[in-house]
Amino acid sequence: MKLPRTDLIMVRNVTLVTIGTVCALRVREARELDVCDIILDVDRGVRGFGVRIKKAKNDAKRNGLIARVADGARRETCPRRLVMDYMDLAGLKVSERCTKPRAPTTECGPCGRLFRAINMVRGVARVRRTEQTNHGMSTHAVKKELDDCWEIGRAHV
């Protein structure tokens, strides 16, 4: 199934569901992902990428975990391509002032959340950005979007 790449909210939601599923993330873990938690060159010479999970339930020492995600066999179903397309469409990139190298298990303010609230401005979806906060999605919003994607998927089967 090929997904339309024009609707920012749909691309965000499909990316959220895909990353959450392939990494077996809990809602809180998905909601708390920062842009810099996507590690494109996690294992040199291996096709795939990593997702840094700051505080996983099964991480007793609270050192954080890196989930490896393999590339898809086809471009239109490849998780890496989906994440890169979403970040490009939303204008998200790792900041030069990224704090992850020094503190990998803390929130990175300069980079901000990966899955952010999106406002509709004159019919155009725009990622919320301000200096005070990165406007990550609330837990309730993540659950609602996951439920909506589930219902849309069931309707197309």
DSSP file (Angstrom, degrees, kcal/mol; ACC not computed):
  #  RESIDUE AA STRUCTURE BP1 BP2  ACC     N-H-->O    O-->H-N    N-H-->O    O-->H-N    TCO  KAPPA ALPHA  PHI   PSI    X-CA   Y-CA   Z-CA
    1    1 A M              0   0    0      0, 0.0     2,-0.5     0, 0.0     0, 0.0   0.000 360.0 360.0 360.0 125.4    0.0    0.0    0.0
    2    2 A K        -     0   0    0     75,-0.0    75,-0.1     0, 0.0    74,-0.0  -0.822 360.0-145.5 -96.1 130.3    1.5    3.4   -1.0
    3    3 A L        -     0   0    0     -2,-0.5     2,-0.2    73,-0.3     8,-0.0  -0.702  22.0-105.4 -96.7 145.5    0.6    6.3    1.3
    4    4 A P        -     0   0    0      0, 0.0     3,-0.2     0, 0.0    -1,-0.1  -0.477  24.6-158.1 -66.9 137.3    0.1    9.8    0.1
    5    5 A R  S    S+     0   0    0     -2,-0.2    -2,-0.0     1,-0.2     6,-0.0   0.273  74.7  76.6 -99.4  10.3    3.1   12.0    1.0
    6    6 A T  S    S+     0   0    0      1,-0.1     2,-0.8     5,-0.0    -1,-0.2   0.752  72.6  78.8 -96.2 -25.2    1.3   15.4    1.0
    7    7 A D     >  -     0   0    0     -3,-0.2     4,-2.6     1,-0.2     5,-0.2  -0.765  60.5-162.9 -93.0 109.7   -0.6   15.4    4.2
    8    8 A L  H  > S+     0   0    0     -2,-0.8     4,-2.7     1,-0.2     5,-0.2   0.875  89.2  50.7 -59.4 -42.0    1.7   16.3    7.1
    9    9 A I  H  > S+     0   0    0      2,-0.2     4,-2.5     1,-0.2    -1,-0.2   0.922 112.0  47.0 -64.6 -43.5   -0.6   15.0    9.8
   10   10 A M  H  > S+     0   0    0      2,-0.2     4,-2.7     1,-0.2     5,-0.2   0.921 113.0  48.7 -64.3 -43.5   -1.1   11.7    8.1
   11   11 A V  H  X S+     0   0    0     -4,-2.6     4,-2.4     1,-0.2    -2,-0.2   0.912 112.0  49.8 -63.7 -41.9    2.6   11.3    7.5
   12   12 A R  H  X S+     0   0    0     -4,-2.7     4,-2.6    -5,-0.2    -2,-0.2   0.938 113.2  46.2 -59.8 -46.7    3.3   12.1   11.1
   13   13 A N  H  X S+     0   0    0     -4,-2.5     4,-2.6     2,-0.2    -2,-0.2   0.895 112.9  48.0 -66.4 -41.0    0.7    9.6   12.3
   14   14 A V  H  X S+     0   0    0     -4,-2.7     4,-2.6     2,-0.2    -1,-0.2   0.898 113.4  48.8 -66.6 -39.1    1.9    6.8   10.0
   15   15 A T  H  X S+     0   0    0     -4,-2.4     4,-2.9    -5,-0.2     5,-0.3   0.919 111.0  50.7 -64.1 -43.7    5.5    7.4   11.1
   16   16 A L  H  X S+     0   0    0     -4,-2.6     4,-2.4     1,-0.2    -2,-0.2   0.929 113.4  44.4 -59.0 -48.1    4.4    7.4   14.8
   17   17 A V  H  X S+     0   0    0     -4,-2.6     4,-2.2     2,-0.2    -2,-0.2   0.911 114.9  49.2 -64.2 -43.2    2.6    4.1   14.3
   18   18 A T  H  X S+     0   0    0     -4,-2.6     4,-2.9     2,-0.2     5,-0.3   0.953 115.5  41.2 -63.6 -51.4    5.5    2.5   12.3
   19   19 A I  H  X S+     0   0    0     -4,-2.9     4,-1.8     1,-0.2     6,-0.3   0.914 115.6  51.7 -64.4 -42.6    8.3    3.5   14.7
   20   20 A G  H  <>S+     0   0    0     -4,-2.4     5,-2.2    -5,-0.3     4,-0.3   0.874 115.2  42.7 -60.6 -37.5    6.1    2.6   17.7
   21   21 A T  H ><5S+     0   0    0     -4,-2.2     3,-0.9     3,-0.2    -2,-0.2   0.953 115.2  44.6 -75.7 -52.1    5.4   -0.8   16.2
   22   22 A V  H 3<5S+     0   0    0     -4,-2.9    -2,-0.2     1,-0.3    -1,-0.2   0.772 121.7  40.3 -68.9 -23.8    8.8   -1.8   14.9
   23   23 A C  T 3<5S-     0   0    0     -4,-1.8    -1,-0.3    -5,-0.3    -2,-0.2   0.440 104.9-128.5 -99.4  -1.1   10.5   -0.7   18.1
   24   24 A A  T < 5 +     0   0    0     -3,-0.9     2,-0.2    -4,-0.3    -3,-0.2   0.921  45.8 177.0  53.5  48.5    7.7   -2.0   20.4
   25   25 A L      < -     0   0    0     -5,-2.2    -1,-0.2    -6,-0.3     2,-0.2  -0.548  29.7-128.4 -85.3 146.5    7.4    1.4   22.1
   26   26 A R     >  -     0   0    0     -2,-0.2     4,-2.3     1,-0.1     5,-0.2  -0.491  36.2-102.6 -79.0 163.1    5.0    2.3   24.8
   27   27 A V  H  > S+     0   0    0      1,-0.2     4,-2.6     2,-0.2     5,-0.2   0.910 123.0  50.3 -56.4 -45.3    3.0    5.5   24.2
   28   28 A R  H  > S+     0   0    0      1,-0.2     4,-1.9     2,-0.2    -1,-0.2   0.897 109.7  50.8 -61.3 -41.1    5.1    7.5   26.6
   29   29 A E  H  4 S+     0   0    0      2,-0.2    -1,-0.2     1,-0.2    -2,-0.2   0.893 112.9  45.4 -65.9 -39.7    8.3    6.3   25.0
   30   30 A A  H >< S+     0   0    0     -4,-2.3     3,-1.2     1,-0.2    85,-0.3   0.911 112.2  51.7 -67.8 -42.0    7.1    7.2   21.5
   31   31 A R  H 3< S+     0   0    0     -4,-2.6    84,-0.2     1,-0.2   106,-0.2   0.837 108.3  52.4 -63.5 -33.9    5.8   10.6   22.7
   32   32 A E  T 3< S+     0   0    0     -4,-1.9    -1,-0.2    -5,-0.2     2,-0.2   0.371  78.3 123.2 -89.2   5.2    9.2   11.4   24.3
   33   33 A L    <   -     0   0    0     -3,-1.2    81,-3.0    -4,-0.2    82,-0.6  -0.481  49.4-150.8 -67.5 133.3   11.4   10.8   21.3
   34   34 A D  B >   -A  113   0A   0     79,-0.3     3,-1.6    18,-0.2    79,-0.3  -0.612  27.4-108.5 -96.4 163.5   13.5   13.7   20.2
   35   35 A V  G >  S+     0   0    0     77,-2.6     3,-1.3     1,-0.3    59,-0.2   0.892 121.0  54.0 -56.9 -40.4   14.6   14.5   16.7
   36   36 A C  G 3  S+     0   0    0     76,-0.3    -1,-0.3     1,-0.3    77,-0.1   0.477  88.0  79.7 -78.3  -0.9   18.1   13.5   17.6
   37   37 A D  G <  S+     0   0    0     -3,-1.6    15,-2.9    14,-0.1     2,-0.7   0.569  73.5  88.2 -79.5  -8.8   17.0   10.1   18.9
   38   38 A I  E <   -B   51   0B   0     -3,-1.3     2,-0.7    -4,-0.3    13,-0.2  -0.834  65.1-168.4 -88.9 116.0   16.9    8.9   15.3
   39   39 A I  E >   -B   50   0B   0     11,-3.0    11,-3.0    -2,-0.7     3,-0.9  -0.884   9.6-176.1-112.7 101.8   20.4    7.6   14.6
   40   40 A L  T 3  S+     0   0    0     -2,-0.7     8,-0.2     1,-0.3     3,-0.2   0.778  82.5  40.5 -72.4 -26.9   20.8    7.0   10.9
   41   41 A D  T 3  S+     0   0    0      1,-0.2    -1,-0.3     8,-0.1     3,-0.2  -0.286  70.9 136.1-116.0  48.0   24.3    5.6   11.1
   42   42 A V  S <  S+     0   0    0     -3,-0.9     2,-0.5     1,-0.3    -1,-0.2   0.889  77.7  24.8 -65.3 -41.4   24.0    3.4   14.2
   43   43 A D  S >  S-     0   0    0      3,-0.3     3,-1.9    -3,-0.2    -1,-0.3  -0.943  87.4-131.9-127.3 109.2   25.8    0.4   12.8
   44   44 A R  T 3  S+     0   0    0     -2,-0.5     3,-0.1     1,-0.3    -3,-0.1  -0.337  90.8  14.9 -62.2 134.7   28.2    1.1   10.0
   45   45 A G  T 3  S+     0   0    0      1,-0.2     2,-0.5    -2,-0.0    -1,-0.3   0.391 103.4 105.6  85.0  -3.6   27.8   -1.2    7.0
   46   46 A V  S <  S-     0   0    0     -3,-1.9     2,-0.6     2,-0.1    -3,-0.3  -0.932  73.2-124.3-112.4 131.5   24.4   -2.4    8.1
   47   47 A R  S    S+     0   0    0     -2,-0.5    24,-0.9    -3,-0.1     2,-0.3  -0.616  75.3  54.9 -75.7 118.2   21.2   -1.2    6.3
   48   48 A G  E     - C   0  70B   0     -2,-0.6     2,-0.3    22,-0.3    22,-0.2  -0.942  69.3-113.3 152.8-171.4   19.0    0.3    8.9
   49   49 A F  E     - C   0  69B   0     20,-2.3    20,-3.2    -2,-0.3     2,-0.3  -0.926  20.1-115.9-149.6 173.4   18.9    2.9   11.7
   50   50 A G  E     -BC  39  68B   0    -11,-3.0   -11,-3.0    -2,-0.3     2,-0.5  -0.847   8.6-153.1-117.6 153.5   18.6    3.2   15.4
   51   51 A V  E     -BC  38  67B   0     16,-2.3    16,-2.7    -2,-0.3     2,-0.5  -0.980  18.1-140.9-124.7 116.5   16.0    4.8   17.7
   52   52 A R  E     - C   0  66B   0    -15,-2.9     2,-0.7    -2,-0.5    14,-0.2  -0.662  12.0-161.0 -80.0 122.1   17.3    6.0   21.1
   53   53 A I  E     - C   0  65B   0     12,-3.5    12,-2.4    -2,-0.5     3,-0.4  -0.918   0.8-164.5-105.4 112.2   14.8    5.2   23.9
   54   54 A K  S    S+     0   0    0     -2,-0.7     2,-0.4     1,-0.3    -1,-0.2   0.926  77.5  13.8 -65.7 -48.6   15.7    7.4   26.8
   55   55 A K  S    S+     0   0    0      9,-0.1     2,-0.3     8,-0.1    -1,-0.3  -0.778  73.6 179.2-135.5  88.7   13.7    5.7   29.5
   56   56 A A    >   -     0   0    0     -3,-0.4     3,-1.6    -2,-0.4     6,-0.2  -0.639  34.9-126.0 -88.6 148.7   12.4    2.2   28.7
   57   57 A K  T 3  S+     0   0    0      1,-0.3    -1,-0.1    -2,-0.3     5,-0.0   0.847 111.4  48.3 -61.4 -35.5   10.4    0.2   31.2
   58   58 A N  T 3  S+     0   0    0      1,-0.1     2,-1.0     2,-0.0    -1,-0.3   0.202  84.5  99.5 -93.4  17.3   12.8   -2.8   30.9
   59   59 A D    X   +     0   0    0     -3,-1.6     3,-1.3     1,-0.2     5,-0.1  -0.763  49.1 178.8-101.6  84.7   15.9   -0.6   31.3
   60   60 A A  T 3  S+     0   0    0     -2,-1.0    -1,-0.2     1,-0.3    -2,-0.0   0.827  79.0  46.4 -60.3 -36.1   16.7   -1.3   34.9
   61   61 A K  T 3  S-     0   0    0     -3,-0.1    -1,-0.3     3,-0.1    -2,-0.0   0.554 102.2-131.4 -85.1  -7.1   19.9    0.9   35.0
   62   62 A R    <   +     0   0    0     -3,-1.3    -2,-0.1    -6,-0.2     3,-0.1   0.862  65.0 133.3  58.0  39.2   18.2    3.8   33.1
   63   63 A N        -     0   0    0      1,-0.2    -1,-0.1    41,-0.0    -8,-0.1   0.545  67.6-115.5 -89.4  -9.9   21.1    4.0   30.7
   64   64 A G        -     0   0    0     -8,-0.1     2,-0.3    -5,-0.1   -10,-0.2   0.062  25.1-118.7  86.6 155.3   18.8    4.2   27.7
   65   65 A L  E     -C   53   0B   0    -12,-2.4   -12,-3.5    -3,-0.1     2,-0.5  -0.901   6.3-141.2-127.4 156.0   18.4    1.7   24.9
   66   66 A I  E     -C   52   0B   0     -2,-0.3     2,-0.5   -14,-0.2   -14,-0.2  -0.966  15.8-156.0-119.8 114.8   19.0    1.8   21.2
   67   67 A A  E     -C   51   0B   0    -16,-2.7   -16,-2.3    -2,-0.5     2,-0.4  -0.759  13.0-139.2 -87.8 130.1   16.5   -0.1   19.1
   68   68 A R  E     -C   50   0B   0     -2,-0.5     2,-0.5   -18,-0.2   -18,-0.2  -0.751  15.0-164.4 -91.3 136.6   17.7   -1.2   15.7
   69   69 A V  E     -C   49   0B   0    -20,-3.2   -20,-2.3    -2,-0.4     2,-0.1  -0.983  13.0-137.8-124.1 122.5   15.3   -0.9   12.8
   70   70 A A  E     -C   48   0B   0     -2,-0.5   -22,-0.3   -22,-0.2    10,-0.2  -0.460  26.9-105.2 -76.5 149.0   16.1   -2.7    9.5
   71   71 A D        -     0   0    0    -24,-0.9    -1,-0.1    -2,-0.1     2,-0.1  -0.378  40.5-106.5 -66.7 151.8   15.5   -1.0    6.2
   72   72 A G        -     0   0    0      2,-0.1     6,-0.2     1,-0.1    -1,-0.1  -0.408  16.9-123.4 -77.7 158.6   12.4   -2.1    4.2
   73   73 A A  S    S+     0   0    0      4,-0.1     2,-0.4    -2,-0.1    -1,-0.1   0.798  98.8  43.9 -70.9 -29.3   12.7   -4.3    1.1
   74   74 A R  S >  S-     0   0    0      1,-0.1     3,-1.2     0, 0.0     4,-0.4  -0.923  82.8-127.5-120.5 145.2   10.8   -1.7   -0.9
   75   75 A R  G >  S+     0   0    0     -2,-0.4     3,-1.2     1,-0.3     6,-0.1   0.879 107.0  54.8 -55.8 -43.3   11.2    2.1   -0.8
   76   76 A E  G 3  S+     0   0    0      1,-0.3   -73,-0.3     5,-0.1    -1,-0.3   0.653 116.3  37.1 -72.5 -13.0    7.5    2.8   -0.2
   77   77 A T  G <  S+     0   0    0     -3,-1.2    -1,-0.3   -75,-0.1    -2,-0.2   0.241  85.6 122.8-117.4  12.9    7.4    0.6    2.9
   78   78 A C    <>  -     0   0    0     -3,-1.2     4,-2.3    -4,-0.4     5,-0.2  -0.636  53.4-150.1 -79.9 122.1   10.9    1.4    4.3
   79   79 A P  H  > S+     0   0    0      0, 0.0     4,-2.5     0, 0.0     5,-0.2   0.881  97.2  53.7 -58.8 -39.0   10.8    2.7    7.9
   80   80 A R  H  > S+     0   0    0      1,-0.2     4,-2.7     2,-0.2     5,-0.2   0.941 110.2  46.5 -61.0 -47.0   14.0    4.8    7.3
   81   81 A R  H  > S+     0   0    0      1,-0.2     4,-2.8     2,-0.2    -1,-0.2   0.895 111.4  52.7 -62.1 -40.6   12.5    6.5    4.2
   82   82 A L  H  X S+     0   0    0     -4,-2.3     4,-2.3     2,-0.2    -1,-0.2   0.925 111.7  44.8 -61.2 -46.6    9.3    7.1    6.1
   83   83 A V  H  X S+     0   0    0     -4,-2.5     4,-2.7     2,-0.2     5,-0.2   0.924 115.1  47.9 -63.9 -44.9   11.1    8.8    9.0
   84   84 A M  H  X S+     0   0    0     -4,-2.7     4,-2.3    -5,-0.2    -2,-0.2   0.901 112.1  49.5 -65.2 -40.4   13.3   10.8    6.7
   85   85 A D  H  X S+     0   0    0     -4,-2.8     4,-2.9    -5,-0.2    -1,-0.2   0.919 112.3  48.4 -63.0 -43.6   10.3   11.9    4.6
   86   86 A Y  H  X S+     0   0    0     -4,-2.3     4,-2.6     2,-0.2     6,-0.2   0.940 112.6  47.4 -61.8 -48.0    8.4   13.0    7.7
   87   87 A M  H  X>S+     0   0    0     -4,-2.7     5,-2.8     1,-0.2     4,-0.8   0.895 114.7  47.1 -62.3 -39.8   11.4   15.0    9.1
   88   88 A D  H ><5S+     0   0    0     -4,-2.3     3,-0.6    -5,-0.2    -2,-0.2   0.933 113.5  47.1 -65.9 -46.9   11.9   16.6    5.7
   89   89 A L  H 3<5S+     0   0    0     -4,-2.9    -2,-0.2     1,-0.2    -1,-0.2   0.864 117.0  43.7 -63.3 -37.3    8.2   17.5    5.3
   90   90 A A  H 3<5S-     0   0    0     -4,-2.6    -1,-0.2    -5,-0.2    -2,-0.2   0.541 110.7-120.5 -86.1  -7.6    8.0   18.9    8.8
   91   91 A G  T <<5 +     0   0    0     -4,-0.8     2,-0.4    -3,-0.6    -3,-0.2   0.826  58.6 154.3  72.7  31.6   11.3   20.8    8.6
   92   92 A L      < +     0   0    0     -5,-2.8     2,-0.3    -6,-0.2    -1,-0.2  -0.775   8.9 154.5 -97.3 135.8   12.9   18.8   11.5
   93   93 A K        -     0   0    0     -2,-0.4     2,-0.3    18,-0.2   -57,-0.1  -0.984  49.4 -86.2-153.0 160.6   16.6   18.4   11.8
   94   94 A V        -     0   0    0     -2,-0.3     2,-0.1   -59,-0.2    17,-0.1  -0.521  49.8-124.8 -70.2 130.3   19.2   17.8   14.5
   95   95 A S    >   -     0   0    0     -2,-0.3     3,-1.3     1,-0.1    16,-0.1  -0.385   8.3-127.2 -75.2 151.6   20.3   21.1   16.0
   96   96 A E  T 3  S+     0   0    0      1,-0.3    -1,-0.1    14,-0.1    -2,-0.0   0.734 113.8  56.1 -66.1 -22.0   24.0   22.2   16.1
   97   97 A R  T 3  S+     0   0    0     13,-0.1    -1,-0.3    12,-0.0    14,-0.1   0.067  79.1 154.6 -97.9  23.6   23.4   22.7   19.8
   98   98 A C    <   -     0   0    0     -3,-1.3     4,-0.1     1,-0.1    10,-0.0  -0.221  32.5-160.3 -55.3 136.8   22.2   19.1   20.4
   99   99 A T    >>  +     0   0    0      1,-0.1     4,-2.3     2,-0.1     3,-0.7   0.437  66.1  96.4 -99.9  -1.7   22.7   18.0   24.0
  100  100 A K  T 34 S+     0   0    0      1,-0.2    -1,-0.1     2,-0.2     6,-0.1   0.847  75.4  60.3 -61.8 -37.5   22.6   14.2   23.3
  101  101 A P  T 34 S+     0   0    0      0, 0.0    -1,-0.2     0, 0.0    -2,-0.1   0.875 116.6  34.0 -59.5 -32.8   26.3   13.6   23.1
  102  102 A R  T <4 S+     0   0    0     -3,-0.7    -2,-0.2     1,-0.2    -3,-0.1   0.817 137.1  18.4 -88.4 -33.7   26.7   14.9   26.6
  103  103 A A    ><  +     0   0    0     -4,-2.3     3,-1.5     1,-0.1    -1,-0.2  -0.665  64.4 174.4-141.2  80.0   23.4   13.6   28.1
  104  104 A P  T 3  S+     0   0    0      0, 0.0    -4,-0.1     0, 0.0    -1,-0.1   0.678  78.4  52.2 -67.4 -18.2   21.9   10.8   26.0
  105  105 A T  T 3  S+     0   0    0    -41,-0.1     2,-0.3     2,-0.1   -41,-0.1   0.255  96.6  82.2-103.3  14.0   19.0   10.0   28.4
  106  106 A T  S <  S-     0   0    0     -3,-1.5     2,-0.2    -7,-0.1    -3,-0.1  -0.738  89.9 -89.2-112.8 164.4   17.7   13.5   28.8
  107  107 A E        -     0   0    0     -2,-0.3     2,-0.9     1,-0.1    -2,-0.1  -0.481  36.0-135.7 -69.0 138.8   15.3   15.7   26.7
  108  108 A C     >  -     0   0    0      1,-0.2     4,-2.5    -2,-0.2   -73,-0.2  -0.846  18.7-173.1-100.6 102.5   17.1   17.7   24.0
  109  109 A G  T  4 S+     0   0    0     -2,-0.9    -1,-0.2     1,-0.2   -11,-0.1   0.904  80.8  53.3 -61.7 -45.4   15.7   21.2   24.0
  110  110 A P  T  4 S+     0   0    0      0, 0.0    -1,-0.2     0, 0.0   -12,-0.1   0.867 117.4  36.7 -62.4 -35.5   17.5   22.5   21.0
  111  111 A C  T  4 S-     0   0    0    -14,-0.1   -18,-0.2   -16,-0.1    -2,-0.2   0.880  98.8-161.4 -83.9 -40.0   16.4   19.6   18.7
  112  112 A G     <  -     0   0    0     -4,-2.5   -77,-2.6   -78,-0.1   -76,-0.3  -0.057  32.5 -34.8  82.8 173.5   12.9   19.2   20.2
  113  113 A R  B     -A   34   0A   0    -79,-0.3   -79,-0.3     1,-0.1     3,-0.2  -0.317  43.2-141.1 -68.5 147.9   10.4   16.4   20.0
  114  114 A L  S    S+     0   0    0    -81,-3.0     2,-0.9     1,-0.2   -80,-0.1   0.925  95.7  48.2 -73.7 -47.4   10.1   14.2   16.9
  115  115 A F  S    S+     0   0    0    -82,-0.6    22,-2.0   -85,-0.3    -1,-0.2  -0.830  83.5 175.3-101.2 102.6    6.3   13.9   17.1
  116  116 A R  B     -D  136   0C   0     -2,-0.9    20,-0.2    20,-0.3    19,-0.1  -0.628  37.2 -92.2-108.9 161.0    5.0   17.4   17.5
  117  117 A A        -     0   0    0     18,-2.9    11,-2.3    -2,-0.2     2,-0.4  -0.422  41.2-149.5 -64.7 145.7    1.6   19.1   17.6
  118  118 A I  E     -E  127   0D   0      9,-0.2     2,-0.3    -2,-0.1     9,-0.2  -0.985   5.7-156.1-125.8 129.0    0.5   20.4   14.2
  119  119 A N  E     -E  126   0D   0      7,-2.9     7,-3.2    -2,-0.4     2,-0.6  -0.755  15.5-131.0-100.1 148.4   -1.7   23.4   13.7
  120  120 A M  E     -E  125   0D   0     -2,-0.3     2,-0.6     5,-0.2     5,-0.2  -0.900  25.8-175.6 -96.9 119.3   -3.8   24.0   10.6
  121  121 A V  E >  S-E  124   0D   0      3,-3.2     3,-1.6    -2,-0.6    -2,-0.0  -0.951  72.4 -26.0-119.6 110.5   -3.2   27.6    9.3
  122  122 A R  T 3  S-     0   0    0     -2,-0.6    -1,-0.1     1,-0.3     3,-0.1   0.887 127.7 -48.3  51.8  43.6   -5.4   28.6    6.4
  123  123 A G  T 3  S+     0   0    0      1,-0.2     2,-0.5     0, 0.0    -1,-0.3   0.499 118.6 110.5  80.7   3.5   -5.8   25.0    5.4
  124  124 A V  E <   -E  121   0D   0     -3,-1.6    -3,-3.2  -116,-0.0     2,-0.3  -0.949  67.2-128.0-115.5 130.4   -2.1   24.3    5.6
  125  125 A A  E     -E  120   0D   0     -2,-0.5     2,-0.4    -5,-0.2    -5,-0.2  -0.594  30.9-177.9 -76.6 130.4   -0.6   22.0    8.3
  126  126 A R  E     -E  119   0D   0     -7,-3.2    -7,-2.9    -2,-0.3     2,-0.3  -0.995  28.2-119.4-132.6 136.9    2.3   23.6   10.2
  127  127 A V  E     -E  118   0D   0     -2,-0.4     2,-0.3    -9,-0.2    -9,-0.2  -0.548  37.1-113.6 -72.3 133.1    4.5   22.2   13.0
  128  128 A R        +     0   0    0    -11,-2.3     2,-0.4    -2,-0.3   -11,-0.1  -0.518  43.1 172.7 -71.6 131.4    4.2   24.2   16.2
  129  129 A R        +     0   0    0     -2,-0.3     2,-0.3   -13,-0.1     5,-0.1  -0.990   8.7 148.9-141.3 130.7    7.5   25.9   17.1
  130  130 A T        -     0   0    0      3,-0.9    -2,-0.0    -2,-0.4     0, 0.0  -0.941  50.5-116.3-146.1 169.0    8.3   28.5   19.8
  131  131 A E  S    S+     0   0    0     -2,-0.3     3,-0.1     1,-0.2    -1,-0.1   0.822 110.0  55.4 -75.6 -30.6   11.3   29.3   21.8
  132  132 A Q  S    S+     0   0    0      1,-0.2     2,-0.3    -3,-0.0    -1,-0.2   0.860 119.7   5.6 -74.5 -35.1    9.7   28.3   25.2
  133  133 A T        -     0   0    0      1,-0.0    -3,-0.9     2,-0.0    -1,-0.2  -0.976  55.3-134.0-148.8 156.9    8.6   24.8   24.3
  134  134 A N        -     0   0    0     -2,-0.3   -17,-0.2    -5,-0.1   -21,-0.1   0.469  42.8-132.1 -93.4  -0.9    8.9   22.3   21.5
  135  135 A H        -     0   0    0    -19,-0.1   -18,-2.9     1,-0.1    -7,-0.2   0.915  31.6-173.6  52.7  53.6    5.2   21.4   21.6
  136  136 A G  B     -D  116   0C   0    -20,-0.2   -20,-0.3     1,-0.1     2,-0.1  -0.331  35.0 -88.9 -66.9 160.9    5.5   17.6   21.7
  137  137 A M        -     0   0    0    -22,-2.0    -1,-0.1  -106,-0.2     2,-0.1  -0.444  42.3-117.5 -71.9 145.4    2.2   15.7   21.4
  138  138 A S     >  -     0   0    0     -2,-0.1     4,-2.3     1,-0.1     5,-0.2  -0.386  24.9-110.7 -75.6 161.7    0.4   14.9   24.7
  139  139 A T  H  > S+     0   0    0      1,-0.2     4,-2.4     2,-0.2     5,-0.2   0.905 121.0  52.5 -59.0 -41.8   -0.1   11.3   25.7
  140  140 A H  H  > S+     0   0    0      1,-0.2     4,-2.4     2,-0.2    -1,-0.2   0.908 108.8  49.6 -60.7 -42.9   -3.8   11.7   25.1
  141  141 A A  H  > S+     0   0    0      2,-0.2     4,-2.6     1,-0.2    -1,-0.2   0.896 110.0  50.7 -64.8 -40.2   -3.1   13.0   21.5
  142  142 A V  H  X S+     0   0    0     -4,-2.3     4,-2.4     2,-0.2    -2,-0.2   0.940 111.4  47.8 -62.7 -46.6   -0.8   10.1   20.7
  143  143 A K  H  X S+     0   0    0     -4,-2.4     4,-2.4     1,-0.2    -2,-0.2   0.903 112.3  50.0 -60.5 -41.2   -3.4    7.6   21.9
  144  144 A K  H  X S+     0   0    0     -4,-2.4     4,-2.7     2,-0.2    -2,-0.2   0.927 111.3  47.7 -64.2 -45.2   -6.1    9.3   19.8
  145  145 A E  H  X S+     0   0    0     -4,-2.6     4,-2.5     2,-0.2    -1,-0.2   0.886 111.6  50.8 -64.3 -38.9   -3.9    9.4   16.7
  146  146 A L  H  X S+     0   0    0     -4,-2.4     4,-2.2     2,-0.2    -1,-0.2   0.923 111.6  47.7 -63.6 -43.7   -3.0    5.7   17.1
  147  147 A D  H  X S+     0   0    0     -4,-2.4     4,-2.3     2,-0.2    -2,-0.2   0.917 111.8  50.3 -62.1 -43.3   -6.7    4.8   17.5
  148  148 A D  H  X S+     0   0    0     -4,-2.7     4,-2.5     1,-0.2    -2,-0.2   0.914 110.7  48.7 -61.6 -43.8   -7.6    6.9   14.4
  149  149 A C  H  X S+     0   0    0     -4,-2.5     4,-2.5     1,-0.2    -1,-0.2   0.891 110.2  52.6 -64.0 -38.5   -4.9    5.2   12.3
  150  150 A W  H  X S+     0   0    0     -4,-2.2     4,-2.2     2,-0.2    -2,-0.2   0.921 111.0  46.4 -60.8 -44.8   -6.2    1.8   13.6
  151  151 A E  H  X S+     0   0    0     -4,-2.3     4,-1.8     2,-0.2    -2,-0.2   0.899 112.6  49.1 -66.6 -41.5   -9.7    2.7   12.5
  152  152 A I  H  X S+     0   0    0     -4,-2.5     4,-1.0     1,-0.2    -2,-0.2   0.918 112.2  49.5 -63.7 -43.0   -8.6    4.0    9.1
  153  153 A G  H  < S+     0   0    0     -4,-2.5     3,-0.4     1,-0.2     4,-0.4   0.892 109.9  50.2 -62.9 -41.1   -6.5    0.8    8.5
  154  154 A R  H >< S+     0   0    0     -4,-2.2     3,-0.8     1,-0.2    -1,-0.2   0.851 107.1  55.3 -66.1 -33.9   -9.5   -1.4    9.4
  155  155 A A  H 3< S+     0   0    0     -4,-1.8    -1,-0.2     1,-0.2    -2,-0.2   0.766 108.5  48.6 -70.5 -24.5  -11.7    0.4    7.0
  156  156 A H  T 3<        0   0    0     -4,-1.0    -1,-0.2    -3,-0.4    -2,-0.2   0.413 360.0 360.0 -96.3   1.0   -9.3   -0.2    4.1
  157  157 A V    <         0   0    0     -3,-0.8    -1,-0.2    -4,-0.4    -2,-0.1   0.472 360.0 360.0 -85.8 360.0   -8.8   -3.9    4.7
